[in-house]
Amino acid sequence: MTLNQLRAFVTAERLGSFTAAASELDIAQASVSELIRRLEEELDAVLFVRGSRRLSLTTAGTELLPYARESIAAAEEGARAVTSLGSLGGGTATFGVLRNADFYLLGNLVQTFHRKYPAVRVRLVGQNSAETAAAISAGEIEAGLVVLPVDEDDLIITPLMQDEVLYVSADPNSVAAAGITIEQFAQRRLVLYDAHFGWKDPTRRQLADRAQLAGVRVEPLIEIEHVEAALKLVAAGVGDTIVGSALLRSPAFPAGLHTASFAEPLFDTIAFARKRGRPLSRATRELARLAEDAISEARGPDARPRRQT
């Protein structure tokens, strides 16, 4: 069974005739017929119902069609991957970044990449990690950075760093050196961000798991989209929130707020995600390398060491 046979089969099925398939493939009609005949002979099965004005598949042909399409797509993807090794003189890099990317020194990622490879188009998508993982699985973007946990059945995950999640309050009496327990946290007036994804957000998923084990519920007073807005409400005394420790070094963190670790320390794990079985274009691999370098720089002396999988 050859790719040429499969291409002839798939094209003939799509266009409805050997003549149209021959025209699209730029070969003689007799060649298409011969390719299909050899494929049928090799499989010991008839693939098309002949004699009607438009070709139709037999049961055997219907069974073969999705596998033939998948084989052709895989071969073409492999050819593109090899071709892209030649240069970065063009193409498109598609990559997902954390929505709060600036806190991890990723704000200049596009500028750095564009200076090195001005001819490459860049599609950089910043969104919640749950959405980034879904977009990678669906093939909408090639790869990206996510916070764990995410649904990863068809993803390859490489953890890069851990960033401690801290409790934040305007009231110094609400934080303690011993840290805050999940039971205490559940009793506070909470302002939580990432309202759209809610408890699908990876950090919130960790909190929900801990609360469930402790037999309590975390029910925020206010839910909004952006961490910066949440921090403004905390500074105004409306309630308390959580942030990754990387944000403490950012101008977005208001002065006068107080932080504490959780009694059982809580960490966001930043990871690189890509779709299993899908080779990355060279442009996206290079963008991923630059993003990983930025994450390494952001780790700092207090971050957990990098782990490879």
C-alpha positions as CSV (number, residue, x, y, z in Angstrom):
1,M,0.0,0.0,0.0
2,T,1.6,3.3,-1.1
3,L,0.8,7.0,-0.5
4,N,0.2,7.4,-4.2
5,Q,-2.5,4.7,-4.1
6,L,-4.1,6.3,-1.0
7,R,-4.0,9.7,-2.6
8,A,-5.7,8.4,-5.7
9,F,-8.3,6.7,-3.6
10,V,-9.1,9.7,-1.4
11,T,-9.1,12.1,-4.3
12,A,-11.4,9.9,-6.4
13,E,-13.8,9.6,-3.5
14,R,-13.9,13.3,-2.8
15,L,-14.3,14.3,-6.5
16,G,-16.6,11.4,-7.5
17,S,-14.7,10.1,-10.5
18,F,-11.4,8.8,-11.7
19,T,-11.3,11.5,-14.4
20,A,-11.6,14.4,-11.9
21,A,-9.0,12.8,-9.6
22,A,-6.6,12.4,-12.5
23,S,-7.0,16.1,-13.4
24,E,-6.3,17.2,-9.8
25,L,-3.4,14.8,-9.4
26,D,-2.0,15.8,-12.8
27,I,-1.7,12.2,-14.0
28,A,-3.5,10.1,-16.7
29,Q,-6.9,8.6,-15.9
30,A,-5.5,5.2,-16.6
31,S,-2.9,5.8,-13.9
32,V,-5.6,6.6,-11.4
33,S,-7.5,3.4,-12.4
34,E,-4.3,1.4,-12.1
35,L,-3.4,2.8,-8.6
36,I,-6.9,1.9,-7.4
37,R,-6.9,-1.5,-9.0
38,R,-3.5,-2.4,-7.3
39,L,-4.8,-1.1,-3.9
40,E,-8.0,-3.2,-4.2
41,E,-5.9,-6.2,-5.2
42,E,-3.5,-5.8,-2.3
43,L,-6.5,-5.4,0.1
44,D,-8.5,-8.2,-1.6
45,A,-11.5,-5.9,-1.5
46,V,-13.5,-3.7,-3.9
47,L,-13.4,-0.1,-2.8
48,F,-15.8,1.6,-5.2
49,V,-19.1,0.8,-6.8
50,R,-18.6,1.3,-10.5
51,G,-21.1,1.9,-13.2
52,S,-23.0,4.9,-11.7
53,R,-22.5,8.5,-12.8
54,R,-20.6,9.2,-9.6
55,L,-18.3,6.9,-7.7
56,S,-19.6,5.6,-4.4
57,L,-17.8,3.7,-1.7
58,T,-18.4,0.1,-0.8
59,T,-18.4,-1.0,2.8
60,A,-14.7,-1.8,2.5
61,G,-14.0,1.7,1.0
62,T,-15.9,3.4,3.8
63,E,-13.8,1.5,6.4
64,L,-10.6,2.5,4.6
65,L,-11.3,6.2,4.0
66,P,-10.5,7.7,7.5
67,Y,-7.3,5.7,7.7
68,A,-6.2,6.8,4.3
69,R,-6.9,10.4,5.1
70,E,-5.0,10.2,8.3
71,S,-2.0,8.5,6.6
72,I,-1.8,11.2,3.9
73,A,-2.1,14.0,6.5
74,A,0.7,12.5,8.6
75,A,3.0,12.2,5.6
76,E,2.3,15.8,4.6
77,E,2.9,17.0,8.2
78,G,6.2,15.1,8.3
79,A,7.3,16.7,5.0
80,R,6.4,20.1,6.3
81,A,8.4,19.5,9.5
82,V,11.5,18.4,7.6
83,T,11.2,21.3,5.2
84,S,10.9,23.8,8.0
85,L,14.4,22.7,9.3
86,G,16.0,24.5,6.4
87,S,15.5,28.1,7.6
88,L,13.4,30.5,9.5
89,G,12.9,32.8,6.5
90,G,9.1,32.5,6.7
91,G,6.2,30.5,8.1
92,T,4.2,31.1,11.2
93,A,4.8,30.4,14.8
94,T,1.7,29.7,16.9
95,F,2.1,29.6,20.6
96,G,0.0,29.9,23.8
97,V,1.3,32.0,26.7
98,L,0.0,32.5,30.2
99,R,-2.5,35.3,30.4
100,N,-0.3,36.9,33.2
101,A,2.7,36.4,31.0
102,D,4.4,39.7,32.0
103,F,4.9,38.5,35.5
104,Y,7.2,35.7,34.2
105,L,9.3,38.0,32.0
106,L,7.4,36.9,28.8
107,G,6.2,40.4,27.9
108,N,9.1,41.0,25.4
109,L,8.9,37.5,23.9
110,V,7.4,38.6,20.5
111,Q,9.9,41.5,20.2
112,T,12.8,39.2,20.9
113,F,11.6,36.7,18.4
114,H,10.8,39.3,15.7
115,R,14.2,40.9,16.0
116,K,15.9,37.5,15.3
117,Y,13.4,36.3,12.7
118,P,11.6,39.3,11.1
119,A,10.1,37.3,8.2
120,V,8.2,34.8,10.5
121,R,4.6,35.6,11.3
122,V,3.7,35.2,15.0
123,R,0.4,34.2,16.5
124,L,0.8,34.5,20.3
125,V,-2.4,33.6,22.2
126,G,-2.7,34.6,25.9
127,Q,-5.6,32.9,27.7
128,N,-6.4,30.7,30.7
129,S,-4.4,27.4,30.8
130,A,-7.6,25.3,30.5
131,E,-8.3,27.0,27.2
132,T,-4.7,26.8,26.0
133,A,-4.6,23.1,26.6
134,A,-7.9,22.6,24.7
135,A,-6.6,24.7,21.8
136,I,-3.5,22.6,21.6
137,S,-5.5,19.4,21.6
138,A,-7.8,20.8,18.9
139,G,-4.8,21.8,16.7
140,E,-5.6,25.5,16.9
141,I,-2.2,26.3,18.2
142,E,0.9,24.2,18.1
143,A,2.1,24.5,21.7
144,G,2.1,26.7,24.7
145,L,2.8,27.4,28.4
146,V,0.2,26.2,30.9
147,V,-0.3,26.0,34.6
148,L,-1.0,22.5,35.8
149,P,-3.2,20.6,36.2
150,V,-4.8,20.5,32.8
151,D,-6.6,17.8,30.9
152,E,-3.7,16.1,29.1
153,D,-4.9,12.9,27.5
154,D,-3.3,13.8,24.1
155,L,-0.7,16.3,25.3
156,I,3.0,15.9,26.1
157,I,3.7,18.0,29.3
158,T,7.1,19.2,30.4
159,P,7.2,21.0,33.8
160,L,9.5,24.1,33.8
161,M,9.1,25.8,37.2
162,Q,7.0,26.1,40.3
163,D,5.7,29.4,41.6
164,E,4.3,29.5,45.1
165,V,0.7,30.6,45.4
166,L,0.2,33.1,48.3
167,Y,-2.7,34.4,50.3
168,V,-3.1,38.2,50.0
169,S,-5.0,40.5,52.4
170,A,-5.0,44.2,53.4
171,D,-5.4,43.1,57.0
172,P,-2.1,42.3,58.7
173,N,-4.0,40.4,61.4
174,S,-5.3,37.9,58.9
175,V,-1.9,36.5,58.0
176,A,0.2,34.3,60.3
177,A,3.7,33.0,60.2
178,A,2.4,29.5,60.4
179,G,0.4,30.0,57.2
180,I,-3.3,29.9,56.4
181,T,-5.1,26.6,56.4
182,I,-7.7,25.7,53.7
183,E,-10.4,25.8,56.4
184,Q,-9.4,29.3,57.4
185,F,-9.2,30.3,53.7
186,A,-12.7,29.0,53.0
187,Q,-14.1,31.3,55.8
188,R,-12.6,34.5,54.4
189,R,-14.3,37.1,52.2
190,L,-12.7,36.1,48.9
191,V,-12.1,38.0,45.6
192,L,-11.1,35.5,43.0
193,Y,-10.1,36.1,39.4
194,D,-10.5,34.1,36.2
195,A,-14.3,34.2,36.6
196,H,-15.0,32.9,33.1
197,F,-13.3,29.6,33.7
198,G,-14.0,29.5,37.4
199,W,-13.2,26.1,39.0
200,K,-11.7,24.9,35.7
201,D,-8.8,27.2,36.3
202,P,-5.8,25.1,37.4
203,T,-5.0,27.1,40.5
204,R,-8.6,27.0,41.6
205,R,-8.8,23.2,40.9
206,Q,-6.0,22.7,43.4
207,L,-7.9,24.8,46.0
208,A,-11.1,22.9,45.3
209,D,-9.4,19.5,45.8
210,R,-7.9,20.6,49.1
211,A,-11.3,22.0,50.3
212,Q,-13.0,18.7,49.3
213,L,-10.5,16.7,51.3
214,A,-11.0,19.0,54.3
215,G,-14.8,18.8,54.0
216,V,-15.2,22.6,53.4
217,R,-16.3,24.7,50.4
218,V,-14.6,27.7,49.0
219,E,-17.2,30.2,47.8
220,P,-15.9,33.6,46.7
221,L,-17.7,36.8,47.5
222,I,-16.7,38.3,44.2
223,E,-15.4,36.8,41.0
224,I,-13.8,38.9,38.3
225,E,-11.5,38.2,35.3
226,H,-8.2,39.9,36.0
227,V,-5.8,39.5,38.9
228,E,-4.9,43.3,38.8
229,A,-8.6,44.1,39.4
230,A,-8.8,41.6,42.2
231,L,-5.8,43.2,43.9
232,K,-7.3,46.7,43.7
233,L,-10.4,45.3,45.5
234,V,-8.2,43.7,48.2
235,A,-6.3,47.0,48.6
236,A,-9.7,48.7,49.1
237,G,-10.5,46.2,51.9
238,V,-13.3,44.4,50.0
239,G,-11.8,41.0,50.5
240,D,-8.8,38.7,50.2
241,T,-7.3,36.9,47.2
242,I,-4.4,34.7,46.0
243,V,-1.5,35.4,43.7
244,G,1.6,33.7,42.4
245,S,4.8,34.9,44.0
246,A,6.1,36.1,40.6
247,L,3.5,38.9,40.8
248,L,5.0,40.3,44.0
249,R,7.9,41.6,42.0
250,S,5.5,43.4,39.5
251,P,4.3,47.0,39.7
252,A,0.8,45.6,39.5
253,F,1.1,44.5,43.1
254,P,-0.2,47.3,45.3
255,A,1.8,48.6,48.2
256,G,0.6,47.9,51.7
257,L,-0.8,44.4,51.1
258,H,0.2,41.4,53.2
259,T,0.9,37.9,52.1
260,A,1.2,34.5,53.7
261,S,1.9,31.0,52.5
262,F,-0.7,28.3,52.9
263,A,0.0,26.0,55.9
264,E,0.5,23.3,53.3
265,P,2.4,25.3,50.6
266,L,0.5,25.6,47.3
267,F,2.4,25.8,44.0
268,D,1.5,26.7,40.4
269,T,3.5,24.4,38.1
270,I,4.4,26.2,34.9
271,A,4.8,23.7,32.0
272,F,5.3,23.4,28.3
273,A,2.5,21.6,26.5
274,R,2.4,20.2,22.9
275,K,0.1,17.7,21.1
276,R,1.3,14.1,21.2
277,G,2.3,12.9,17.8
278,R,2.3,16.3,16.1
279,P,5.8,17.6,15.2
280,L,6.4,21.3,15.9
281,S,7.4,23.7,13.1
282,R,10.9,25.1,13.5
283,A,9.5,28.6,14.0
284,T,7.3,27.4,17.0
285,R,10.2,25.3,18.4
286,E,12.4,28.5,18.4
287,L,9.6,30.6,20.0
288,A,9.2,27.8,22.6
289,R,12.9,27.9,23.3
290,L,12.9,31.7,23.9
291,A,9.8,31.3,26.2
292,E,11.6,28.6,28.2
293,D,14.7,30.9,28.5
294,A,12.4,33.6,29.9
295,I,10.8,31.2,32.4
296,S,14.3,30.1,33.5
297,E,15.2,33.7,34.2
298,A,12.0,34.3,36.1
299,R,12.6,31.3,38.3
300,G,14.9,33.3,40.6
301,P,16.5,31.9,43.7
302,D,13.2,31.2,45.5
303,A,11.6,29.1,42.7
304,R,11.4,25.4,42.8
305,P,14.1,23.7,40.6
306,R,13.1,22.7,37.1
307,R,12.0,19.1,36.5
308,Q,12.1,17.3,33.2
309,T,9.8,14.6,32.0
